[in-house]
Amino acid sequence: MSSLLPLEPSAAGVADRDIDPKLVDLADAEADEILSAIASRTARDILAAAYEEPRTASDIADAIESSVQNVSYHLDRLCDADLLEVVETWYSEQGREMAVYGPTSVALVLYAGAEQSTPSITTALERVLGGVGVVGVASLLVHRRWRALQPSVRAVRGESAQQSVVDAASAFATGPGGVALWTGLLVVAGLFVLWYWRTYRPARRRTA
């Protein structure tokens, strides 16, 4: 293995880089290029070696016991398929620049089926926030209706505006509006947990 000097001191491992998983639907045109790039065993070995640790072409060749020319050919195809990229540049002891290849994503996931069949967590959270908003509005309406049925005591007690706000908040928290709010939030949270468990637990079982 050749002795190399990093051009930059920062490490370029997968864990040290802010990259996301790569999700590709088998029905997409991109999947054709990816499947073509990883069709050979050598290409898959190169990809696995780069995921273990970013390496130069010569280091990858040593790791998988192949020639540098063969590895370079597959590296070009893997880079064209956006599976690998040059993450760093090192200098050999002779002063020659050598590209260091690493993965473009923390994981590659090829899946079949409509994407909308499994909503993302972001979509689910957006729906949760919408549900929270509906619950909040409903609880305020309940509270206003309840307050309208209560006798007004502010004029008799001579409350200040600040004290009135405190009393109003306390009345909301302990009245039907507060009960409706917390009940609604618990229902929304329960539905989110149930959705998450039913959606992602089967996937975890398959990968276990």
C-alpha positions in Angstrom: 0.0 0.0 0.0 1.4 3.4 -0.9 2.2 6.0 1.7 -0.1 9.0 1.3 -0.3 12.4 2.9 -3.8 13.9 3.3 -4.2 17.2 1.4 -6.6 18.3 4.2 -6.5 17.2 7.8 -10.2 16.5 8.2 -11.4 12.8 7.9 -13.8 12.0 5.2 -15.5 8.9 6.6 -19.2 8.3 6.1 -19.9 9.0 9.8 -18.1 12.4 9.5 -20.0 13.7 6.5 -23.5 15.2 6.6 -25.1 13.0 3.9 -28.5 11.4 3.7 -29.6 7.9 2.5 -30.2 7.5 -1.2 -33.7 6.2 -2.0 -34.3 5.0 -5.5 -37.5 3.6 -6.9 -36.9 0.6 -9.2 -39.3 2.2 -11.6 -37.1 5.3 -12.0 -34.7 5.8 -14.8 -31.9 6.3 -12.3 -32.3 2.7 -11.1 -31.2 1.4 -14.6 -27.9 3.3 -14.3 -27.3 2.2 -10.7 -28.1 -1.5 -11.5 -25.8 -1.4 -14.5 -23.0 0.1 -12.4 -23.2 -2.6 -9.7 -24.0 -5.5 -12.0 -20.5 -7.1 -11.6 -19.2 -8.5 -8.4 -16.1 -6.3 -8.7 -18.2 -3.2 -8.7 -20.1 -4.3 -5.6 -16.8 -5.1 -3.8 -15.5 -1.7 -4.7 -18.7 0.0 -3.4 -18.5 -2.0 -0.1 -14.8 -1.1 0.3 -15.6 2.6 -0.1 -18.4 2.4 2.4 -16.0 0.8 5.0 -13.5 3.6 4.5 -12.8 6.2 1.8 -9.8 4.9 -0.2 -7.7 5.6 -3.3 -8.0 3.5 -6.4 -4.8 1.6 -5.5 -5.9 1.0 -1.9 -9.3 -0.4 -3.2 -7.4 -2.6 -5.6 -5.3 -4.0 -2.8 -8.4 -4.5 -0.6 -10.4 -6.5 -3.2 -7.3 -8.1 -4.9 -7.9 -6.6 -8.3 -5.9 -4.5 -10.7 -5.9 -0.7 -10.5 -7.0 -0.5 -14.2 -10.0 -2.6 -13.5 -10.9 -0.7 -10.3 -10.5 2.6 -12.1 -13.0 1.5 -14.8 -15.6 0.6 -12.2 -14.9 3.7 -10.2 -15.8 5.9 -13.2 -19.1 4.0 -13.6 -19.9 4.2 -9.9 -19.2 7.9 -9.9 -21.4 8.4 -13.1 -24.2 6.6 -11.3 -23.8 9.0 -8.3 -22.9 6.2 -5.9 -19.3 7.3 -5.3 -17.5 10.6 -5.4 -14.1 12.1 -4.7 -14.2 13.1 -1.1 -10.6 14.1 -0.6 -7.2 14.4 -2.3 -4.0 12.9 -1.0 -0.4 13.3 -2.0 1.9 10.3 -2.4 5.5 10.5 -1.1 6.4 11.3 -4.7 4.1 14.3 -4.7 1.5 12.8 -7.0 -2.1 13.7 -6.3 -4.4 10.8 -5.7 -8.2 11.0 -5.5 -9.9 9.4 -2.4 -13.3 7.9 -3.2 -16.2 7.7 -0.8 -19.9 7.0 -0.9 -22.3 9.8 -1.8 -24.9 8.6 0.8 -24.9 6.8 4.1 -27.0 4.0 2.6 -28.3 3.0 -0.8 -31.9 1.7 -0.8 -33.6 0.4 -3.9 -37.3 -0.1 -3.4 -40.3 -1.2 -5.4 -43.8 0.2 -5.2 -45.4 3.6 -5.2 -43.6 6.1 -3.0 -46.8 7.5 -1.6 -47.8 4.1 -0.2 -45.4 4.7 2.7 -45.6 8.4 3.8 -42.4 9.8 5.1 -42.0 10.9 8.7 -41.9 14.5 7.5 -45.3 14.1 5.9 -46.7 12.4 9.0 -45.4 15.2 11.2 -47.0 17.8 9.0 -50.3 16.0 9.5 -49.7 15.9 13.2 -49.2 19.6 13.3 -52.4 20.1 11.3 -54.2 17.9 13.9 -52.7 19.9 16.7 -54.0 23.1 15.1 -57.5 21.7 14.8 -57.4 20.5 18.4 -56.3 23.9 19.6 -59.0 25.8 17.7 -61.7 23.3 19.0 -60.5 23.6 22.6 -60.7 27.4 22.4 -64.2 27.3 21.0 -65.2 24.9 23.9 -63.6 27.3 26.4 -65.3 30.4 24.9 -68.7 28.6 25.0 -68.1 27.6 28.6 -67.0 31.1 29.7 -70.1 32.6 28.0 -72.2 30.5 30.4 -70.3 31.7 33.5 -71.1 34.9 35.4 -68.6 37.7 34.9 -66.8 38.6 38.1 -64.1 41.0 36.9 -66.0 44.2 37.6 -66.9 43.0 41.1 -63.4 42.0 42.0 -61.8 45.0 40.3 -59.1 42.8 38.7 -56.2 44.4 36.8 -55.7 43.5 33.2 -52.6 41.4 34.1 -54.5 39.5 36.8 -57.4 39.0 34.3 -55.0 37.3 31.8 -53.7 35.0 34.6 -57.2 34.1 35.7 -58.2 33.5 32.1 -55.3 31.2 31.5 -56.0 29.3 34.8 -59.6 29.0 33.9 -58.7 27.6 30.5 -56.3 25.1 31.9 -58.7 23.8 34.5 -61.9 24.1 32.5 -63.4 22.1 29.7 -61.2 23.8 27.1 -58.1 22.6 28.8 -59.5 19.1 29.1 -60.5 19.1 25.4 -57.0 20.4 24.5 -55.0 17.7 26.4 -57.4 14.9 25.3 -57.1 15.9 21.7 -53.3 16.1 21.9 -53.1 12.6 23.5 -55.3 11.3 20.7 -53.1 12.9 18.0 -49.9 11.6 19.7 -51.4 8.1 20.1 -52.4 8.0 16.4 -48.9 9.1 15.4 -47.3 6.4 17.5 -49.7 3.8 16.1 -48.9 4.9 12.5 -45.2 4.8 13.1 -45.3 1.4 14.7 -47.4 -0.2 12.0 -45.4 1.5 9.2 -41.8 0.9 10.3 -41.9 -2.1 12.6 -42.4 -4.6 9.7 -39.5 -3.0 7.8 -37.3 -3.5 10.9 -38.3 -7.1 11.2 -37.3 -7.7 7.5 -33.9 -6.2 8.0 -33.2 -7.9 11.4 
